[in-house]
């Protein structure tokens, strides 16, 4: 699970993140961190839509190599 400090750093810096949900790369969500609570994170995608995702997924900068789940 991603920590509060990591989420806050991504939000403040406006770092584009990749949310890896499974082994299929096309299912990744790309966007910026907007808000979070104990169980979920809100990501704003490039088309300005927001999605609410579980904190149990892998959150990493887009510039980093993609992790395998």
C-alpha positions, -999 to +999 in steps of 0.1 A: +000+000+000+013+035-009+021+058+020+007+092+028+041+108+023+044+094-012+009+104-022+015+139-008+048+142-027+031+131-060+003+156-054+025+186-045+049+180-074+022+172-099+040+140-108+022+120-135+016+085-120+009+051-134-015+028-114-007-008-122-038-029-115-029-062-131-004-077-155-021-062-186-004-029-194-035-015-213-054-016-180-030+009-163-045+042-153-023+073-160-029+106-143-021+128-113-030+124-077-058+147-066-069+133-032-069+102-010-084+086+021-076+055+041-089+031+014-088+049-019-070+075-041-086+099-066-066+102-099-073+129-126-067+114-160-056+134-190-091+138-203-100+155-170-121+127-157-114+114-123-113+078-111-114+065-075-090+035-071-079+013-042-047+021-024-037-015-026-027-010-063+009-001-073+014+036-077+046+047-095+058+077-116+052+074-153+089+079-160+098+048-140+099+013-156+065-005-152+064-029-123+050-063-126+021-073-102 
